[in-house]
Amino acid sequence: MLLIPAIDLKDGHCVRLKQGDMDLATVFSEDPAEMALHWLKKGARRLHLVDLNGAFAGKPKNEEAIKSILQVVQEYAEDNDLDEIPVQLGGGIRDLDTIERYLDDGITYIIVGTAAVKNPGFLHDACGAFPGSIIVGLDAKDGKVATDGWSKMSGHEVIDLAKKFEGYGVESIIYTDIGRDGMMGGVNIEATVRLAQAVRIPIIASGGLHNLADVEALCAVQDEGIEGVICGRSIYEGTLDLASAQERADELTEGAQA
């Protein structure tokens, strides 16, 4: 079970939102690259980046901060004789040229969210052009997928879209329960397991992670197809210690690696 720290970027800063509301942003660092290094030193094996401005604008807006994070990740890996430390990125990615540019910069996985729902043909083309590099982000409330920075409800069922996109060849799915994101009320284990059971590709849980009990609960259902969990406000506010939580997850899941 991978614990994946989230670095949400807004105006070049590292922030956290509550339920996706840009007006409810808490700034946790003015230096996202320094924050990335902090989590790497805490034992992070993968990082999750979100260009929040990009998600709302529909095009990249925090590329400078993203490049600075990638440089830190590369240097840390080299200094510690590590193989690649994967970095996944979402937010405002709507065309193949942007995907190619980010992959060339050093991003490992591109997360396609709104564009996947609104333009499935784009997702299909992306999976064909960049096999093994595309993750779909499905953000949902009451089982229905939301788009446009969670501001619009699509009417699509999560499981229906997941099955469709699995057929396209996506690498994995990040499933976020909007109602729980940033609220630290616990991960929606039941809905996450239900989705994982419906597809064969890995699911990454997101939204609501609060403490070690949540990590242990996810580890207990890892065999259903859940490979990791996004860690946000919990690790920034200290209700979850990343290093000890990853160590505990390794104990429970026999040291699963990225």
C-alpha positions, -999 to 999 in steps of 0.1 A, spaced: 0 0 0 16 32 -12 10 64 8 12 92 -18 17 127 -5 -3 153 -24 12 187 -34 -17 209 -46 -4 239 -65 -22 273 -64 -5 304 -76 29 287 -72 22 277 -36 15 244 -19 -21 245 -6 -49 222 5 -86 228 -3 -118 217 14 -141 199 -9 -124 214 -39 -133 250 -31 -106 274 -43 -118 299 -18 -111 275 11 -74 271 4 -49 268 32 -14 276 22 11 251 37 42 262 19 54 290 -3 80 266 -17 65 234 -33 99 220 -41 110 222 -5 77 205 5 84 177 -20 118 172 -5 103 170 29 80 142 19 108 123 1 128 125 33 98 111 52 99 80 29 75 89 1 79 65 -28 56 85 -52 43 121 -53 9 134 -64 8 168 -79 -23 188 -89 -22 221 -108 -53 236 -92 -52 268 -113 -49 246 -144 -79 224 -134 -101 255 -134 -85 272 -164 -83 241 -186 -46 246 -193 -13 244 -173 -7 272 -149 20 261 -125 46 246 -148 75 265 -131 67 250 -97 62 216 -113 96 217 -129 113 228 -96 97 198 -79 109 174 -106 144 187 -102 143 181 -65 129 146 -70 156 137 -95 184 150 -73 171 132 -43 169 99 -62 205 103 -75 219 113 -41 203 82 -25 210 57 -53 173 52 -59 156 42 -91 130 65 -104 106 81 -79 73 83 -98 56 116 -99 19 118 -111 3 150 -122 -32 163 -129 -50 195 -135 -57 213 -168 -44 186 -191 -65 187 -222 -43 178 -252 -16 154 -263 11 181 -267 7 190 -230 10 153 -220 41 149 -242 58 180 -227 51 169 -191 64 134 -198 95 149 -214 100 171 -183 101 139 -161 65 133 -150 58 96 -148 20 95 -149 -4 120 -163 -38 122 -146 -67 129 -169 -99 139 -151 -125 163 -166 -112 158 -202 -117 120 -198 -154 125 -190 -161 153 -215 -139 140 -243 -134 102 -241 -118 103 -276 -89 124 -261 -84 98 -234 -84 70 -259 -58 88 -280 -37 95 -250 -36 59 -239 -26 49 -274 1 75 -277 15 71 -242 8 35 -230 14 29 -193 15 67 -186 -21 76 -182 -41 76 -150 -78 85 -149 -90 107 -120 -127 100 -112 -141 124 -87 -175 115 -75 -203 123 -51 -230 98 -43 -216 75 -71 -219 102 -98 -188 117 -115 -181 154 -112 -161 176 -136 -145 210 -139 -128 212 -106 -159 195 -90 -181 224 -100 -204 203 -123 -220 169 -119 -219 148 -151 -246 123 -143 -223 94 -152 -219 65 -128 -184 60 -116 -183 22 -122 -197 26 -157 -170 51 -167 -142 31 -149 -151 0 -170 -151 20 -202 -118 36 -195 -102 3 -184 -109 -8 -220 -90 22 -233 -58 10 -215 -55 34 -186 -28 25 -160 -49 30 -130 -78 50 -115 -77 76 -87 -111 76 -70 -119 106 -50 -150 110 -28 -156 147 -31 -178 149 0 -149 137 21 -119 154 5 -101 178 28 -125 170 56 -105 142 72 -136 122 80 -123 89 69 -119 73 35 -150 59 18 -138 23 20 -170 7 8 -173 28 -24 -136 24 -31 -137 -14 -27 -169 -16 -49 -150 2 -77 -119 -19 -73 -140 -51 -76 -156 -38 -108 -123 -34 -127 -90 -52 -131 -67 -22 -130 -54 -7 -97 -74 18 -78 -58 46 -58 -80 59 -30 -84 96 -23 -104 119 -1 -109 119 37 -78 101 49 -74 111 86 -53 88 107 -35 55 110 -68 36 114 -77 47 79 -45 34 65 -49 1 83 -85 -2 70 -72 3 34 -45 -23 39 -71 -48 49 -88 -45 15 -57 -40 -6 -62 -74 -22 -94 -62 -38 -71 -41 -61 -63 -9 -41 -27 0 -45 -24 33 -27 -39 63 -11 -35 100 -16 -24 118 16 -34 154 19 -45 175 48 -39 146 73 -1 147 68 0 185 66 -19 190 98 -3 161 116 -31 137 122 -11 111 102 27 107 103 38 97 68 69 78 78 54 57 105 22 52 85 41 39 55 61 16 78 29 2 93 14 -3 58 45 -22 48 41 -44 78 5 -51 69 10 -56 32 45 -72 31 63 -42 19 45 -34 -14 66 -11 -35 59 14 -62 
